[in-house]
Every structure is written in C-alpha cells, then in structure tokens.
Amino acid sequence: MTETAAGAGASSPVVTRDATTCGGCLLSAAGTTAATLWWGTSGRTRRHLGNGFEGEGTDYGVLWTELPLVAVAGAALPALVWGLVAYALSRRRRSERHR
C-alpha cells in the first residue's frame, strides 16, 4: 500500500500528497508563530505580565493557561482549513476524472 515517490511521475498521488502534507505543516508552524506573537503583544497579555501600574494585576498564570491554548489553536486552525481545502480540491479532481 505504501508507494515511494522515486519512480512516480510528477502527477503521482504520492507526490501530491507529500506536497500537501508539507504545505499543511508549514502553515501550522506559521500559524503557531503568528498566534503566539499576536498574543504576546496584546494589551491584555502585557497587563497580566506586569505592565500594569506599579505591577498591579501581574498574573503569571497566563503563561500556563493561555499560552498553550493560543499555540495549539494557532497550529490547529490553519491545519484544519488547509485540510478542508485539500479535501475539497481532491474531491473536485476525482469527480473531473470520472466524467
């Protein structure tokens, strides 16, 4: 069932699947980075991490509660969208092949 891409042509499903997987991984990494940077620069986060008046409202618990959720959501949302688009495109290609 496993096929290598070595002897396959450019239009091989294996090559397409590898490119789709790589694109999804890159998009997830970019999403995690962007979400974490956006979260870190938001006013709410800066307030929790000590930018309040004389340290008021400092709550380092956000590093253990919010940061992991932001990172996971930043990775999962782009991967989900990428997967849905890839699925829709593959269904479209399959239906065109059967005409």
Secondary structure as a PSIPRED ss2 file (coil, helix, strand):
# PSIPRED VFORMAT (PSIPRED V4.0)

   1 M C   1.000  0.000  0.000
   2 T C   1.000  0.000  0.000
   3 E C   1.000  0.000  0.000
   4 T C   1.000  0.000  0.000
   5 A C   1.000  0.000  0.000
   6 A C   1.000  0.000  0.000
   7 G C   1.000  0.000  0.000
   8 A C   1.000  0.000  0.000
   9 G C   1.000  0.000  0.000
  10 A C   1.000  0.000  0.000
  11 S C   1.000  0.000  0.000
  12 S C   1.000  0.000  0.000
  13 P H   0.000  1.000  0.000
  14 V H   0.000  1.000  0.000
  15 V H   0.000  1.000  0.000
  16 T H   0.000  1.000  0.000
  17 R H   0.000  1.000  0.000
  18 D H   0.000  1.000  0.000
  19 A H   0.000  1.000  0.000
  20 T H   0.000  1.000  0.000
  21 T H   0.000  1.000  0.000
  22 C H   0.000  1.000  0.000
  23 G H   0.000  1.000  0.000
  24 G H   0.000  1.000  0.000
  25 C H   0.000  1.000  0.000
  26 L H   0.000  1.000  0.000
  27 L H   0.000  1.000  0.000
  28 S H   0.000  1.000  0.000
  29 A H   0.000  1.000  0.000
  30 A H   0.000  1.000  0.000
  31 G H   0.000  1.000  0.000
  32 T H   0.000  1.000  0.000
  33 T H   0.000  1.000  0.000
  34 A H   0.000  1.000  0.000
  35 A H   0.000  1.000  0.000
  36 T H   0.000  1.000  0.000
  37 L H   0.000  1.000  0.000
  38 W H   0.000  1.000  0.000
  39 W H   0.000  1.000  0.000
  40 G H   0.000  1.000  0.000
  41 T H   0.000  1.000  0.000
  42 S C   1.000  0.000  0.000
  43 G H   0.000  1.000  0.000
  44 R H   0.000  1.000  0.000
  45 T H   0.000  1.000  0.000
  46 R H   0.000  1.000  0.000
  47 R H   0.000  1.000  0.000
  48 H H   0.000  1.000  0.000
  49 L H   0.000  1.000  0.000
  50 G H   0.000  1.000  0.000
  51 N H   0.000  1.000  0.000
  52 G C   1.000  0.000  0.000
  53 F H   0.000  1.000  0.000
  54 E H   0.000  1.000  0.000
  55 G H   0.000  1.000  0.000
  56 E C   1.000  0.000  0.000
  57 G C   1.000  0.000  0.000
  58 T C   1.000  0.000  0.000
  59 D C   1.000  0.000  0.000
  60 Y C   1.000  0.000  0.000
  61 G C   1.000  0.000  0.000
  62 V H   0.000  1.000  0.000
  63 L H   0.000  1.000  0.000
  64 W H   0.000  1.000  0.000
  65 T H   0.000  1.000  0.000
  66 E H   0.000  1.000  0.000
  67 L H   0.000  1.000  0.000
  68 P H   0.000  1.000  0.000
  69 L H   0.000  1.000  0.000
  70 V H   0.000  1.000  0.000
  71 A H   0.000  1.000  0.000
  72 V H   0.000  1.000  0.000
  73 A H   0.000  1.000  0.000
  74 G H   0.000  1.000  0.000
  75 A H   0.000  1.000  0.000
  76 A H   0.000  1.000  0.000
  77 L H   0.000  1.000  0.000
  78 P H   0.000  1.000  0.000
  79 A H   0.000  1.000  0.000
  80 L H   0.000  1.000  0.000
  81 V H   0.000  1.000  0.000
  82 W H   0.000  1.000  0.000
  83 G H   0.000  1.000  0.000
  84 L H   0.000  1.000  0.000
  85 V H   0.000  1.000  0.000
  86 A H   0.000  1.000  0.000
  87 Y H   0.000  1.000  0.000
  88 A H   0.000  1.000  0.000
  89 L H   0.000  1.000  0.000
  90 S H   0.000  1.000  0.000
  91 R H   0.000  1.000  0.000
  92 R H   0.000  1.000  0.000
  93 R H   0.000  1.000  0.000
  94 R H   0.000  1.000  0.000
  95 S H   0.000  1.000  0.000
  96 E H   0.000  1.000  0.000
  97 R H   0.000  1.000  0.000
  98 H C   1.000  0.000  0.000
  99 R C   1.000  0.000  0.000
